[in-house]
Amino acid sequence: MKSIYIYGASGHGLVVADIAKLCGYEKIIFVDDGKNIYPSFEDIKENNHIPIAFGVGNNTIRSKLFEKAKNCDFKIVTLIHPNSVISSSVSIGEGTVVMPNVAINANAIIGNAVILNTSSIIEHECKIDDYVHISPNVALGGAVKVGKYTHIGIGSNIIQCIIIGENVIVGAGSTVVRNVSDFKKAYGNPCKVKDINE
Ligand SMILES: CC(=O)SCCNC(=O)CCNC(=O)[C@H](O)C(C)(C)COP(=O)(O)OP(=O)(O)OC[C@H]1O[C@@H](n2cnc3c(N)ncnc32)[C@H](O)[C@@H]1OP(=O)(O)O
């Protein structure tokens, strides 16, 4: 029986587990360091013959789980929902999850442990760095760049060629028409930009 660990038994983890099943994994084993009903990473770390994927939506936490699994030589799985549409020229990193109805167009580059959530559109030549979360119904125009740890909120639109830095949050339903630098929060239409802790 084909087994997989899903590290993080959150609501997001449930969605990841559904995709894993559609990708042919018959036995889902949740791993969670904070919930006693599941084994912790410490319990499973010697069993690195079973592949692993990540079920945590928080970008910083997901990056730490990814590094832990990598350091213990786990095979890190990239899960792609069969109802996504992906150009053959796209590259997708390890530990990334592509959810239903996602479209990724020509020459886009997607990093490690990224979440491309339901119905997001990643246009041609976009570059999405590691540990990014692109929420449901987001549209990125052509050649948009998104830096590490950034979260693009649900239903946002980003026009072509925009550069969004690292550790940025783009608020739900925002329209981004100018570049956004690192550690900013940007929301509204057109979005206003503030320091992340403002
Ligand atoms: C499957 C999934 O669930 S995926 C997850 C999807 N989740 C998201 O996309 C959430 C994205 N996060 C947001 O949009 C948040 O509201 C943030 C990060 C933009 C702002 O959060 P905070 O800094 O905590 O702002 P806060 O809630 O205090 O609101 C501050 C002001 O901004 C306004 N505001 C907050 N978010 C937005 C937004 N997305 N667009 C426009 N205005 C907003 C508030 O109404 C408030 O206005 P007021 O001062 O006039 O009352």
The ligand as a Gaussian input file, in Angstrom:
#p B3LYP/6-31G(d) Opt

LIG

0 1
 C       -8.232000      28.512000       2.183000
 C       -7.902000      29.807000       2.924000
 O       -8.514000      30.153000       3.907000
 S       -6.620000      30.763000       2.315000
 C       -6.459000      32.171000       3.396000
 C       -7.174000      33.381000       2.880000
 N       -6.982000      34.487000       3.801000
 C       -6.678000      35.715000       3.392000
 O       -6.549000      35.942000       2.219000
 C       -6.490000      36.739000       4.490000
 C       -5.635000      37.927000       4.055000
 N       -5.561000      38.894000       5.120000
 C       -6.199000      40.111000       5.098000
 O       -6.834000      40.485000       4.111000
 C       -6.034000      40.962000       6.351000
 O       -7.258000      41.643000       6.574000
 C       -4.834000      41.951000       6.248000
 C       -3.546000      41.150000       6.420000
 C       -4.803000      42.683000       4.938000
 C       -4.925000      43.047000       7.299000
 O       -4.906000      42.510000       8.570000
 P       -4.686000      43.503000       9.835000
 O       -3.395000      44.221000       9.731000
 O       -4.922000      42.652000      11.042000
 O       -5.786000      44.618000       9.641000
 P       -7.137000      44.886000      10.461000
 O       -8.024000      43.681000      10.427000
 O       -6.738000      45.438000      11.807000
 O       -7.817000      46.028000       9.602000
 C       -7.242000      47.327000       9.509000
 C       -8.092000      48.130000       8.529000
 O       -7.877000      47.647000       7.199000
 C       -9.113000      47.195000       6.616000
 N       -8.805000      45.972000       5.850000
 C       -8.344000      44.782000       6.346000
 N       -8.158000      43.899000       5.338000
 C       -8.522000      44.525000       4.202000
 C       -8.557000      44.118000       2.843000
 N       -8.180000      42.885000       2.483000
 N       -8.951000      45.032000       1.925000
 C       -9.332000      46.296000       2.288000
 N       -9.327000      46.737000       3.582000
 C       -8.927000      45.853000       4.522000
 C      -10.032000      46.933000       7.800000
 O      -11.383000      47.041000       7.431000
 C       -9.595000      48.008000       8.762000
 O      -10.158000      49.239000       8.361000
 P      -10.631000      50.328000       9.449000
 O       -9.381000      50.712000      10.194000
 O      -11.198000      51.429000       8.598000
 O      -11.629000      49.617000      10.309000

